[in-house]
Amino acid sequence: MKPTIEIFTKLQENSAKNHDEIFTKLFRYILRPDIYYVAYRNLYANNGAATKGTNEDTADGFGEDYVTGIIAALKNGTYKPNPVRRTYIQKANGKLRPLGLPTFSDKLIQDVIRMILQAIYEPIFSDYSHGFRPGRSCHTALFQIKHEFVGAKWFVEGDIKGCFDNIDHTVLLEIIGRKIKDVRFLNLIRSFLKAGYMENWKYHVTYSACPQGGIISPILANIYLNELDKYVESLKQQFDKKTPYTLTPEYRELQSQRAKTKQKIERRDDGEERDRLIAQYKELGKEIRKTPAKLCNDKKLKYVRYADDFLIAVNGSKADCEWIKGKLTEFIRNGLKMELSQEKTLITHSNETARFLGYDVRIRRDQQVKPWKNCKQRTMNNTVELLIPLKDKIEKYLFVHEIVCQRKDNGRLVPVARVKMTGNTDLEIVTAFDAELRGLCNYYSLASNYRSLNFFSYLMEYSCLKTLAWKHRCKLSKIYDMYRTGEKRWGVPYDTKVGRKIRYLTKFNEINGKTCEDIQPIFGIIAAHNTNSFDKRLKAYRCELCGYEGKDRKYEIHHVNKVKNLKGKEPWERAMISKRRKTLVVCHDCHQKIHHGF
């Protein structure tokens, strides 16, 4: 039997060599035991691995018999996905987002399907797609905008109404069916799409959308929206038009005057008239650098998508943008059975800002001249500028999380104590503030106005100090003196196994975020990872708790969410702490004793 890594690599190579290749007999890969150990490796470390769905099934209890039972049910066609348990999480705007919690066996099978689909589709996905793909992120999408949207005249901001909630199952399966001709494989995907959900112990049928919280949902959404990517690329081929290079009349006139002035200078000897001509020559040089050189009638279309958000840059007229918007509306309605929001799909001139992935995007137009390769060029003109929406994002974040208040007399932002956090330890408070500060600064590190976050760093630091002062019922200066570690530095000490450490609140100048030069979108094939760690440990037939060896017992994996939460009172806790593992291979008897008492 070939290792799993070889199978996925072969699928990827075949898909990359021939984008039109049809794949059959994929269901047999789902019946391979070793692939489930790879899937378990992918899932067990997540916090949701110990979260229950509609039954008691979690990452705890995984073993050979567990895998054998799943494969047997799949082989004889009796496996039925369980409905997901519906719960809600709060969004930043205060609204609730529905989330589905599948059972762990469903997660395992979905991850196997995901790996197979990823191996087939990843090589043929568009280079302009960045959401939910290995090696790609929001920053790679922004990198592409930074380097490819140069000189754009207009932006078209795309917004699909309730994209993920309105994915049509029939259309999705038809799209997958063009590439995959395996009825049992397609039926398994269909069964997960139609599994439904439980809310307040009441069953609800799903007629559309990908399962919220499902492992396969991101890859299925990308397969669905890849049709949009291909359509935009076909629009680009229709729209793009290159015209011959032609200088503008203004630029030609200035060039002519400058050449004549140079000739006059060469014919004259030293004197006031020659000095005047030299000054005129220099002034004409400045005017030339300020004047557009190319009479550009080229038409170009550029496109970037992250999940259901996309941004189109257009070199052309506003009428061209309206035509593109109309074409997209028609395709999304007829081809994808969705609706393009006419109110939120905005056409914006590039002198103004378009909003994408929390950044403001605009084209810079100024006459700033910088030395470049022994000459002077307008290096910043027509370049893409990424900006932080300070009012909409940063200030809103500060107010929502009760980090600042606004003074009534002058409207300035003043840091305040976060009273809700005073029930935590000092270390937890500083850690939470540090994580928020670093997270926001790292995300916006590509922005041209990145230095403006220095004030945000100041507000976070003093809000943290005031929170600690509120907790200890003392002055801020006392907290500062209590935790002072050096000149202008303070931090909360804590003990570890290797000794005493200090948790500092990171200074703004210590955050080394990414730049566009550091980010390179990965367009190549992403090979599937493989591991036989769990396979080897389970097939060693040895209990890592009591030490019993032999094939006459059943062996299972005992799983915990966090090792740091273990107290070390029980033998199994001490074993997991010593190994620093979230998993422990134990015999069935020991596993029962762990859960029901020794």
Secondary structure, 3 states (H helix, E strand, C coil): CCCHHHHHHHHHHHHHHCCCCCECCCHHHHCCHHHHHHHHHHHCCCHHHHCCCCCCCCCCCEEHHHHHHHHHHHHCCCCCCCCEEEEEEECCCCCEEEEEECCHHHHHHHHHHHHHHHHHHHHHCCCCECCCCCCCCHHHHHHHHHHHCCCCCEEEEEEECCCHHHCEHHHHHHHHHHHECCHHHHHHHHHHHCCCEEECCEEECCCECCCCCCCCHHHHHHHHHHHHHHHHHHHHHHHCECCCCCECHHHHHHHHHHHHHHHHHHHCCCCHHHHHHHHHHHHHHHHHHHCCCECCCCEEEEEEEECCEEEEEEECCHHHHHHHHHHHHHHHHHCCCCCECCCCCEEEECCCCEEECCEEEEECCCCCCEEECCEEECCCCCCEEEECCHHHHHHHHHHHCCCEEECCCCCCEEECCCHHHCCCCHHHHHHHHHHHHHHHHHHCCCCCCHHHHHHHHHHHHHHHHHHHHHHHCCCHHHHHHHCEEECCEEEEEEEECCEEEEEECCCHHHCCCCCHHHCCCCCCCCCCCCCCHHHHHHHCCECCCCCCECCCCCEEEEECCCHHHCCCCCHHHHHHHHHCCCEEEEEHHHHHHHHHCC
